[in-house]
Amino acid sequence: MRDTAENLICLHNLVYKKDQATAKRLGETFRQLTIITSELATSLEKVSDVPPTDWMAIADTVVSKTEKLNVTQLAPFWTFIPKMKDFTPIKLLGAGGFGTPIKLLGAGGFGAVYKVIHKTSKLVCTMKLVASERFTRHKQACVDKVVASIIRSPFLVRYYCCYVTRQAMVTVMEYICGVDLMRVCDRAGYLPTNEVRIVMAQLILAVEHLHLRGFFHRDIKVSNMLIVPGGRVKVIDFDTNKECIGHFSKRCMKGFFLRTASEYNDGECAGTVPYMAPEVLKRRPYGRACDWWSCGCTLFKMMTGHVHFRGDTKEDLRNKIMNAPLKWPPVEQHPLSATPEAKDMAFKMLKKNPVDRLGSNHYADIKSHPFFARFDWKRLASTRDLCEIPAIQEAMGGDKTKKALDQHLTVGATSAAKKKELLKVEDMVDVEAQTQLPLYTYMSPSFKRLVTQCKKGQMATVNPSYMKTASGESEDMDYRNPSDTDAGVGISHYAKPSAKPDTSIIAKEKMDVMVFREKSMGKYWGFGVTLSRLVGEQNKTFFMVEKVKRGSPAEASHVLEGDVVVAVNGVDITGLGLSQVTNIINSSRDQLVLTVLSSSAFRLLESRRDMDDILKTVAKETLTVRAIRSMCAGSGNYGFKTFEAKAWNEKLKALVHCHIIHKVEGAQVLTRGKAIYPGDILTMVDGLPVDNMNAAAVKNALSKGNKPEMSITVAAISPLRVKRPSFTRLHETLHPR
């Protein structure tokens, strides 16, 4: 739980850099989650004998980062959505530089891809059009936008913006002047070991980054990898991606790797059959390890020129993937066979049991494999010309200069695709920007900046490097840096460093109660809780729940009459007036967070702790009170009222009477230096124990007023007292110093 909380805080920091409005909502959600889980987390820390965490201080630190941010001042997302007329398709010559001019970069069952130019900025982009009816579920239509919003890697294709038109989903992304790796492999037959190592390293970094950001690809294959002259690789196609546990902390989290082999058991089967892992085909539990299997298939394909298993039918292929042993092609079939290190890596990545697969235990195992011995990983991101593969230029249409390559086809359309009625850029009809759905849209920070500058008339011609400067690349993961439980640090680091830990009794008693309400007839109705302002020992002011309305949201959330409230929505209310606190409560929208003290007698009774055991730890005070007589009759009372509750008696194994002083109004205590407070427990009246009296008997004794004075004994347990024992949320008993 500590690792997960730290992970979420690191995610919040990442989102804050990208989109502050989203970060504000995420921070509030994190605080709600902390309120729900903090008591359990503290209990687990106690059982595990690890230093306790001030969970609410951490939650407050996260929220304080964005609480002063005025989200209404930020432009809504739809103001950055471009018009289709802002883009013009670029005509490209066919393969070899001959033939009828065409606009297609690629086409297939997914839709059509065009090379376009943004008119105002002259930015060359790739535009993908997918018919809206192709998606049957919202999740299918929005997953690539979610992925694009969180990834930032030079080895993954970069999205600029996504939105919808009347006919199609539109995705505008970076233009990659290259060709898919399948064509290169088909043209070359196979790739030399050194080139395979460079391509494979980039694929590993792409998949690693995707996993750490909380997604696995599920369709890694050579045709989903674009390679440009010089050997740079980009992984494309996020349509089949699936969310998973992310790893946003810079320290190594054990829990992340415990679920690499198995995270889902939903029976989903997505991807391309020759590259699918056995556990996916069998519809058994699967996880991120299925991507490492697909990477092994890609390695095998590059080294041999064909996939590891082939079958006459799809069923035969599935059966071989699930059951047949992996065999490397014999020397007579493949004379220039791979090195022993390359073979070993392929065999380890293609283990049928995902638990045994390379990468399932630790991602560092992949990078440290002998196949990458003395390999310079940092060179991949900083060097443009990584290797020379002649088949790239051949597949792109002949041996040409890089300047000429920019003018020619990237991924050619198939003849079958050309015969179909394809979606065309010029046929797209815009919809009203305000009607765009947030989950169907995405605007990168750099594209937002581009649109803003274009509207102001400040935009000159830009190049692709302009689109890289909005946010930094992801940092390398330090797999040697241990997790929180090993290091003894971590989550506590995120509490405000300037704030000293609060070791007071009240700090240990604080617990949050969340109250939710819904709109009815267009407005929010009350939470159903009424507070009163009381003065305790040393003239300290407190707020106590005086009434909880029956059937109200407060009752549903288990707010108790007699609860002492010290904060509302995270705001300390000490020193505020009753009207101010009431305004804070009423101005809360659909959610109210009341911070109450666990030492309230009403809360203790609900814990079913042994009341005899509790009363033994509490000081008893015997005092004399004067009767308050009414003006029109001789009867009266002694200035306080009691409430009967049932308390657990461990010795009797039964519930017994417990009388809590509920209200104190005008009580006249004659004993010098003594006082009674709401929340104290009445134990004796005139020397007679009240634990065997019912409510009527106690009321009868206190309401006659036929005695001018009466002696009572109370257990001084009220939270309004300074010197009292504390009963924390963990049911620990702490005594004041």
N, C-alpha and C positions, 0 to 999 in steps of 0.2 A: 504493500500500500504506500509505503514511503517512496519507493521507486516510481510508482505510477503518478503520485502527486508531483514529484520533481519533474517527471516527464511532461506533465501537463503544463507546468510553469514554463518550461523551456519552449513548449509549443506556443504558449501565450506570448513569450518574448519574440518568437519568430513571426507570429501573426501581427504583433504590434508594429513591426517594421514594414509590413506589407499593407495592412488595412486597419487603421485605428478604430474605425467604427465596429468592425468585426471583433477586434481585440477587446473592446469594451463589453460586448455581449458575452464573449468567452470568459472574461474575468468574473462577471456576475454569475455565470453558470458554474465556474470553478468554486466560487464562494458557497453557492447552494450545495454543491457536492460535498464540500468540506464540512458544512453544517450537518449533513446527513450521516457522514462516515466518521467524523472526528472522535466520537465517543467509542466506537468500536476500535478505531485505530489506536487510541490511547490505551484501551484495555489490552490489545495485542502487544503493544510496546511494553506494558507492565509484565505480561506473562513471559515475553521474550527476553526480559532483563536488558533492554536497551534504553539509552537516554530518552526521556519523554520529549515530545514535540509540541510546541505551542501552535496548534493547527490554526486557530482563529487569527493569530498574529500573522501567519503566513498568508492566509486568505485575505486579510485586510491589506497586506502589502501588495498583493496582486491587484486588488480592486483599486487601491489608491493610485496606481499607475495611470489609470484612465478615468477616474471618477470626475475629474475636473474638465474632461474633454466634452465639448459641446458638439454632439453628433449632428444636431440639426444644421450646423454651419457647414458640414461637409456636403458636397454635391452628390445627389442620388446617383446610383450606378447607371441608370438609363440615360443620363445626359452624355455619357461617353460612347454610346452605341453609334457606330457610323451608319451612313446610308449606303445602299448598294451602288448608287451613282458615284460614290467616292472612290470606287475601284474600277479599273479598266483592265480587261484580260489582255495579256501579251501574246501575240501570235508567234508560234514557234515552227521552225521547219521540221520536216519528218526526219527519220533516222537517215544518217549519211548526208544530210544537208540537201536532200532532194525531195520532191513530192509537193503535194498541196499543203499550204500553210494550215496548221492546226493550233488549237488553244489548249488541248488536253495535256496534262502531265500524267494522268492515270485515270482509270475507270474500272469499275467492277460492280459486284453486288452491293458494296458499301455506298456507292454514289459516284461522284466525279470530282477530280482535283484539277485546278487550273493555276497557272502562273499569272499573277495579277500585279498591278502597280497602284499604290495609293497616290491619287492624283496630286494632292496638295504637297505631300512630303517627298514624293518620288521614291518611296520605300517599296522595294520589290518583295512580294509576299507569295505564299502559297494559300489558295482558298479551296477549302473542301466543302462540297455541298452534299448533304445526305437528306433524302426525302423524309419528311416528318413522320409519315405513316410506317416507316421501317421500324420505329421503336414502339414496342407494345407496352413498355413499363417506363415510368419516370426515371427509375434507377438506371436503366440502360442509357437513357438520353443524357443524363447529367454527370455520369461518373468521370468522363474524360475532362469535364470542366473542373470538377473537384480536384482531380489529379494535377491539372495544370496550375491550379491556384497555390499549390504547396510545393511543387518540385522546383529545383533550380540547379541543373547539372549541364555541363557542356556536352554530355553524352546522351541527353534526352532532347527530343525536338521541343522547341520553345513555342508556346501558344502566345499570340498577341491578343486576340479577342474571339469571343463566341457569342452568337445571338441567333434569333430565328427570323425567318421571313414567312410569308404565307405558304410557300411551297416546301421550304427546307430548313434544316439546321445548318448554320453557316459557321465554319471554323477558319479563322485567319491565323496562319502560323508562319514561322520563318521559312524562307526559301532556301532549300538545300540543293546545291548544284552537284548532284551525284547520282548514283544508281543503286538499286537494292542489291544486297549481297548475294541473293540467289542467282542473279544474272552473272555476277562476277564468277561465282563458283561454277556455273554452267559453262561459261566461256573458258575458264582456266582449267577446268577438270578438278583441280585441287589447288590449295595454296601452300607455299613453302612454310616450314615450321616457324621461322622468325616472323613472317607476316601474320600467321595465325596467332602467335603470341600477342602481337600488338592489337589485333582486332579483338581477341578474346579478353584482354585486359580492360579494354574500353567497355565491352559488354558487361563484365563483372562490376565495374564501377557504376554503370548505369543501373543495373539491377540492385546493387547494394543501396544506392541512393534512393531508389524507389521504395525499397523495403524499409529503410530507416525513416522515410517520410510517411509510412503507414499504408502502403499499397503493394500488392504483387501483381505482376503483369498478366500471367496466365496464357500468353500467346507469343512467347519468345521464339523466333525462328528467323532464318536468313532473309526471308522476304519482308520482314518487319525491321530490318536494319539497313539504313542508307549509308553508303560509304562514298566519300568524295576523293578526288585525286589528292594524294598525299597521305591517305590512310585514315583520315578522321571518320569516326563512326557515330551515327545518331540512331537511337532506338525510337521507333514511331508507333502509332496506333495504341491509344489508351482505352479503346472502347470496351475491351473485355477485362479491364483492371478490376480488382476487388480490394476493398479496404481491409486492413489488418492492424494489429498492434504496431504503433510507430515507436521510434527511438529518437527522441529529440534532445535528450541529455547528452552532454559530451562525455559522460562517464559510462562505463559498460554496465548495462542493466541485465542481470541474470534472467529475470522473468521474460525478457524479449526472446532470448535464445531457447528457453524451455519450450516455446510453442512454435518453433520454426517448422518442425515436421508435421505438427497436427494442431490446427487452429479452428478449422471448420468441419462440420459433419452434416452439411446440408444437401449432399448428393448432387450438387451442381457439376456440370461437365462442360467447360468452356475451353476454347482453343482450337488448335489444328492437330488432328489425330496423330500423325507421325511424330509430333513433338510433345504429346501429352504424357504425363507421368502415370505409372501403373495404378497408383492409389486413386487418381482422378478417374481413370477409365473404369475402375472397379466400384466407383462411387463410395469410397471409404473416406475416413477423416483425412484431410489434407491441409497443407499450410504453405508457407513461403518456399519450402523445399521443392515444390513442383516447378518453380522457376529455375532452380539449379539443375534439375533434370533436363529441362528444355535447353539450358546453356550447354549441358553435356552433349545433347543431340546436335546443337549448332557446331560445337567443336568437332564432333565426329564428321559432320557434313563437310566442313572446311578442309579437314585433313584427308578425307577419302573421296570426296566428290558425290557421296550419296548418304542418305540417312541410315541409321544403325539397323533398323528393321524395315523390311519391305514385304508386302503381301499381295496376293492376287485379288483379294477382296478386302473391303474395309474390316469385315469381321475377322478375317485371317490376320490382318495387320494388328488389330486390337489384341488378339490372342497371343501373338508373338511378343508384343510389348509387355504384356502382363506375365508371360510364363517362360518364353524362350531365353536361353543364356546369351549374353553379348559376345560376339566373336569379331575380332579384327580381320579385315581382308587379308588373305595369304599373299606372300611376296609375288607369286606369279600373276596375281590379279592386280596388285598395287605395288610395283617395284620400288617406288620411292616412299616406303612406309614411314610412319611417324616415329619420332624418337621414343625411347622407353618412358621418359617423363611425361610426354604428351599422352601416350597410351594409358599410363597409370592415372592421370587426371581424368581422362574420359571414362575409364572404368569406375572410378570412385564417384564421379558425378552421376553415373548411370546405375547406381545401386538401386535395386527394386524396392528395398525397404527404406523409406524416407528417413528413418532414424539413423541409419548407417551412411547416408549420402553425404558427400563432401559439402560442407557449408551448413549442415543441420546443427552441428555442435557449436560452431563458431565461424564467423565470416573470415576471421584471421587465418583459419586453416586453408582457405582458398588462396589467399595472397601469398602465404608462406610455402605453398606447394613447390616442390623442386622444379616444376615446369617454369616457374617464375623466378628461379634462382638468379640473384644479382640484377633483377629487372628494375628499371628506374620508373616507378609509378608516377612520380611528380612530373616527369617529362610529358606525360600524356596530355595534361591540361595546358601546358605552356608552349608546346611545340606544334607548329602547323603541319610541317612535312614529316610525318612519322615513318612512312615506308613507301616504296614505289611498287605498285601492283599494276602492270600493263593492262590486265584484263578490265580494269575500271574504265580506262579511256576507250578500249575496244567496245565495251558494252554501251558506252554513251554515244557511240557513233563515229568511231575512228580516232586516229591520233591527231589531236588538235591542241592549240594553245589554250591556256586557262581562260584567256579573254574570250576566245571563240566558244569555249564550253559554256560560258554564262548565257550564251544566246541560243543554246540548243536544248533539246528534250532531256528532261531529268528521268522521269519514269514513263515510258511510252504506253499508250493505251493499246489494249489487245484488239484484234480485228473484230472479235465478237462484241466487245464493248462499243466499238465505233458504230456498229449496226443498230444499237439500241437507241431509244429516245432518251438522251441524257439531259440532266438538269443543266441549264446554262446560266451564266452569271447575268447576262443581259435580260433574262426572263424573270428574274427574281423580283418580287414585289414587297416593299417594306411594310411593316406594321407599325402602329403607333408605339413610340419608345416606352411610354408609360405602361403599356400592356405586356412588356417583356417580363418573363418569369425569372426571378433571381437565380434559381438553380439551373436554368437553361442558358445563363449568360456568364461570361467571364471577361474581365478587362485587366490585362497586366498593368502594373504600375507605370512601366515605360510607355505603354500605349495610351494610358490616361494622360500622361504628360504630353505626349505627342498631340493628342486631340485638343488639349487645353491650349497649347501653343498655336496650333492651327487656327483655332477660333479667335485668338488674339492677333492673328496675322504675323506672328513672330517666327514661324517655321520656315526654314530654308530646306534645301535638299538634305536628306539624312541617309546614312548607310546602316547596315545591320548592327554595327558596333554600338550605335546610339541606343538600341533596344536592349543592350546588356547592362546598362549602367544604373538601372533602377534599384537593384538589390544585389547583395554580394552572393557569390557562389557558396555552396555548402562547405563547411569545414570538414577536414578528415576526421574520422572516428578513431579515438584512442582506445583500442580494445584492451590495452594493458591497465588502464585506469579502472580500479575496482568499483563495485557497486556500493551503495550506501551502507549496507549491512557489514561490509568488510572494512570500509574506511572509517566508519564511525562519524562521517560527516555527510553532507548532501542536502537533504530537504531543509534542515534547520538553517542552512546558509541563506535561504531565501527570505527569512524574516528580516524586518528592518534592522540593519546593523546598529543604528543609533539608539534604538529603543532597548532599554534594559529589561530583562525578563521580570515579569510581575510575579512575585512569590507570595503575595498576600493570600489570605484565606479566601476572599471573594474571587480571586482569579482562578482558584482551583475548583470553585463551585459553579462557575458560569456554564450554562448550557443553553443552546438556541432552540427555540420552538418556531417552526415555519407555519404560517397561516395563509391559506389561499382562498381567494374569493373570485367569483365570476360576475360578469356583467348581466344585468337583468333589465329589460326594457330600456336599454341604451345607457345605463349608468351602473356604477359600482355601489352596492349597498354595504352597510357596516360590517366590520369584522366580528361584532358581537362581544366586545370586551370593554369593560369600564374600569379605569384606574382611579385610585385615590392617592393623594400625597400625604405622607406621614413623616413625623419627626421621631428619630430613634435616639439612642444614646449619643452623648456628646453633640447633640443638636444636629446630627446628620440627617439629611432628607432622603426618603425612600419613596418609591412608587410601588403600590401593592394592587394586585388585581382584586377589585371589590366585587365585580359581578361578571359572570359569563352567561350570555343569553342562551337559553335552551334552543338547540337546533341550529346554532350559528356556526360559521367557519371556525371560530375560536374553540368551541366545544369539540368540533370534529378533529381539530389538531391537538387536542388534549391540553389546552390552557386551563389551569386550575385556579379557582378562587383561593386567594391567599398567596399566590405566587408573587415573589418580589422581583420586579423588573428593573434591571440596571442599564439596559441599552435597547434601542429600537432601530432596526435596520443597520446595526453596526455603529450607531451614534450613541455615545455615552450621554445619558440624560441626567446625570447628577448635576444639581444646581439649576436645572431648568424648571420653569413653572408648569403647572398642570395643563394650562391651555396650550403651551408650546408643545408638550408631549402629545396632547390630543390631536393637534394639527399635524404632527409628523405621522401619526397613525392614520388619520383620515386621508392624508395626501398620498399614502402608499397606494399603488395601483392595484394589481391583482395579487400581490405578495407582501406579507408582513413578517418580519423576523423579530421575535421578542427574545432577548437574552435574560433568562431568569436564573435564580440561585437554587442549587440542588438541595440546600440545607433546609428549605421550607418544610415544615412539619407535614404539610399535605403531600409533598413529593416523597418524603421518607416513608409515609404510610403506603404509598403505591409500590415501593420497592420490596415490600413484604419482609423487611428486616425485623428481627426480634425486637419489639418495643422495650421489653425489660432490659435488653442489652444496651439499647440506645440510652434509656433513662439513667442507667448506671454511670454513663460518661458525662452526664449533664448536671451542672450545679443546681441545687434546689434552693429556692428562696421563699421564706415564710414572711408574709407581710400582713399588715392590717389595713383594711379598706373601710371607708365610711359610706354609709348608705346615702343614696341620693333620693330624696322624697319628692313626689309630685306635689303641685300646688293645690290640687283639688281633692286629694285623698291621702290617706296615710301610707298607702303602698308605694313602692319605689324599687330601685335596683342599686347595684354597686358600680355602675359605670362601665361595664364590659359584658360582652355576650360570648357564649361558647358554641362550638359546633361539634356535634358528635360524629366520630369516624370509627371505623373498625381497624384495630391494629393486630398484627400477628404476634402470638405468644408461642415461642418455640417449645417451651416446657409443656404447655397445655396442648400444643398442636392444634390451636384453635384461634379464632378471632375474638378479641376482647374489646371492651369499651375504651375509647380514648377521646378526651374532651379538649379541643384546641380552642384557645382564646382567639376569637375571630375579629371582633371589633372592640375598640377601647374608646369610649366617648365620655369625657368628663370624670374619669375615675379619680377618686381622692385617696391617695395612698398616704397613710399616717406614719408608716415606718420610715425613719430618716434614711435617705440615700437609696431607697428602693423604688422600683417602678415595674409596671407590667406592660407588655407590648403584644400586639397581634402576632400570632405565631408561637407564643409560649404555650405550654401544655399544663392544664390544670390537673393537679394530682390529689389535693386534699382540700376539704372545706370544713373549717372548725375542727381540725384533727381527724376527720373521717375520710378515708380513701374514697375516691370517686370511680375507681376502675370497675367497681361492681354496680355502679349506678347507670341507669339509662338516661337519655336526654331529658325526659320529663322530670326525673328525680333531681337532676342537677339544676334544671331551670327553676324548679319549685324552691330549691334551697337558696337560689340567688335572687329570686324575684319578689320574695315576700317583703323584704325590707323592714321586717318587724324588729330587727336588731340594729341599733345605731352603728355598730361596728362588727366586722367579721374578719376572722383570720383565714387566709387561704395560703396554700403552698403551690408554687408553679415550678415547672422545669424550665430553666432560663435558656431556651433553645431558639428564640425568635431571631431571624436574620437581621432584625433591627438593632440587635445588641452587638457591642464591640467584642467583649470577652465571652466567647462561646465556642464550643467545639464545632468543627466543620465536618460535614459529611459530603464528600466529593461525589462526582458522577460515577466513580469506580467503587462507591460504597466504602471508601476509606474514612477512618475517623481521625481528624487532625485536631490537636488541642492548641489554643492560642498561647503565645509566649508571654 
